[in-house]
Amino acid sequence: NRYRGIYIGSLSRHKNSNEFIKTLPIILENTPVNEFIIVGPGPGVTFVNELKKRYDKRIKYIESLPRLNALKLIKTSFFSYTPVRSGGWGFIGDSWGTKTPLVVTHNEYELVNGVDSIIVPHIESIDAFINELYENPKLYRTLQNGGMIRYEREHTAKAVGNILLKIFENVLSKTF
């Protein structure tokens, strides 16, 4: 859906999800986005309900989904957006793995702006960066490809298994 953004993760202070109160109005009022889906449980659902009152059906909230359904929603969204300051790696990896461009407002994961994500330096300007995704197909494809490269390097079962194997080998070599 070319006009949909998505976030999946818990709605808590720890995940900085209260940032949506500031950023989603900017996104919905100043970009082509006409629907933003938020999936996840937590105390932050109160601000989601406030946004729903203001934007009605343009904000969709789902408390929980089976993983396959969540991945399908990410894959069929135009972009993913996360305000997370720490954690959130699952959603980041899932966005990369489904080739859905990632927009972040905090770089807590050694992201590379313009390669595997768009890093918004000031939340007040998030609309300009999302509009750039709509206006620049080359950037869109670059983010899809860069995210997939990073996913394959760090998030596949093989990549994680290789890292664990190196850890085990290192521990065993020091033990014996």
Salt bridges, closest charged atoms under 4 A:
GLU19 OE1 - HIS106 NE2 2.76
GLU29 OE2 - ARG54 NH2 3.03
GLU35 OE1 - ARG4 NH1 3.74
GLU35 OE2 - LYS60 NZ 2.64
ASP94 OD2 - ARG67 NH1 2.92
ASP116 OD2 - ARG150 NH1 2.79
GLU154 OE2 - ARG150 NE 3.08
GLU154 OE2 - ARG153 NH2 3.17
